[in-house]
């Protein structure tokens, strides 16, 4: 079956994102300076964009040191988890269904001395209850969104917050928007959002558990 043009574009950017993250992980694990301290133009731009995105999501969800955060779809180089911990002192559980991504993340976090603050777990987000999580971040590439939201709706504690990454407008050619049928999720309410500006690509919705 022939793919729609936007699906082809998204596939290319998704593959590129994985290559970039694996490259950054290799740099960090290579015995030289950790990539989070490199200052060449391309690396710095990439890291700064995620630093700013993390800061926006922290403000959006009110994340503090007391929060227990889960990141569904964290990939091989969990820069968002690193930024959440660096900026707030919270703890994070990174979840990805790809074994190699989790193995690489564990090695990177050990290299950066962050294993005590950030744990890694190989699992599918749609199969993983979240009763102990005060905040769940659903990555822009995490799939299937509807099933992930259904288990979060059923198992998040009262007052739990869910941040779902998405895209709008032409940015949707790079990453898919969060396709969540909100009317089917009566115990979750979308209460705010952060919209990407300038050279940022990813936006974020904030949901609250109202059960």
N, C-alpha and C positions, 0 to 999 in steps of 0.2 A: 504494500500500500504506500502511495506517495505521501510524504510528509508535507504539511503546510509550510510556507516560507518561514513563519515565525518559529515553528518547531525546529527547523533546520538551524536558525540563528541561535536559539536557546541551547541546542545540542552542542554547537561549536563553543559557545561561551562557557557552558558547564564543563566541557572537557578541558578548556583552557584554564579555568579556575582550579581544577584538580592538578594540572601540571604546575601551575604557579605555587600552590600550597605544598606540593611534594618537593619542589625546588627549594622553597624556603625552609622546609623541614630538613632537607639534606644539608643546606648551609649551616643550620643550627647544630646539626649532629656531626658536622665535619671536623670538629676540633678547633675551628677558628672562632671569630667573634660571633655571638648569637645574632641572628637576623634581626631581632627586635632592637638592636643597637646600631644597625647599619644605616648609613645616611646617603647612599647613592640615590639619584632622582627617582627611578622606577620603584625601588623598594620603599623608599620613604613615602611616596605618594600612596602606594597600596596600603601601607601600615597606618598612615595618617587617616585615610578614609575609614578604615575599620575602627580606629581610635575614636573618631568623631561619631560614627554610627553607634558604637557602644555607649558613648556618653549620652547621646540622644535617647537611647533605649533605657538607660539607667534612670534618667530623669522622667521618662514616660511612665515607667513602672514603679518608680520610687524605690529602687533596689538599694539596700543597705547591707552592712556587714552581717546583720542577723539573718539574711535571706539564704535559703537553700535553693539554688538554681539548677535546672536541668536544661541542657542544650541539645535538642533533637536535630540530628543531621550536622554534626560538628566537623566532619571531614578530617583530613590528615594533619592539618596545622591549625589548632583551635585558637586563633588569634582573638576571637570575641571572648572566649572564656578567660584568656589571659588578661584582656583589658577589663572585664568585669571584676576580676579579682584585684588587679592593680588599682583600679579606680575606687572600689568600695570595700574590699576586704571580705566579700561574701565567699561562700564555697560553691563550686560548680561540679556537676556531673555531666560529662560529655557522652553522648549516645550516638552511635553510628552502626549501621548493619554491615558495613564493609570491614572484614577483619584487618586488612592491611592498614586502613585508615586509623583504627583504634590502636594497633601496634605502633604505628608511627607517632601518633599523638602521645602515647605513654612514654616513648623514648624522648620526645621533644620536651615534655613537661619535666621529666627527670633531669634532663640536661639543664633546664632553666631553674631547677630547684622548686618547682611548683606542685610536685606530686601530692603534697599534704593538703593543698587547697583545691586541686582539680583532680577528680577521679575520671576514669574512662570505662565505658561499658559497651560491649558489643551486643546490640539488640535492635529490634525494629520498634520504632516509636509507637506504632499503632498497637503493639502488644504489651506495652509497658505502663502499668498503673502508676499514678503519681501522688499517692496520699501524703508523702513526706515532703513534697516540693511546694515552696511558697511562690516560686516563679518558674514558668516553663517558657523557654525560647524555642519556637519552631522555625528552623532554618528555611531560607528561601527555596532551597532545592529538596527539602524533606517531602516525601510522598509516602502514602496517599494522605493528603491534607484532611479530607473529611473523616477518615477513620482515626487519624491521630487526634483530631478535635473531639471525636465521640468518646474516646477513652479518657481524655483529659476532663471533659465535662462530667463523666461518671465518677472520676476518682480524685480530682483535685480537692484540697481542703477548702472549706468556706473562706472566702476572701482571697483565694489564690488568684494570681495574675498570670495571664498568658500573653506573650508577645509573639505575634506572627509576622514574619518578614514577607514583604510583598513588593510589587512594582506597579507604577502607573504610567499611562501614556506610552511614548516611544521606548521608555526604559523596559517595557514588557517584552521587547525584542531580545533583551539580554537575559532576563530571568522571568519565569512565569509568575503571574499574580497569584495571590492566595485564593484559591477557588473553594471557599467555604460557604455552604448554604446555611446562613446564620439562622434562618427561621426554623431550621431543624434542630437547633441547639438552644432549647428554652432556658437552660440554667447558666448560659454564658451570655454576657452582654458586652458588645463593643462600646467602649467608653471614650477612647481617644485614639489619635494616630499621629505619627511623625511622617512627614512627606519629604522625600529626597529633594534637595536643591543643588544647583550648580553641577559639579562633577560627581556628586553622589548618585548612586543608582538605586539602592535598596531603601524602601520605606518600611514602616512598621505599624501594625494595628495592636492596640491594647485591649484585651478582654478581661473581664472579672467574673469569677465564679460567684453566682448569686444564690446558690442553693443553701 
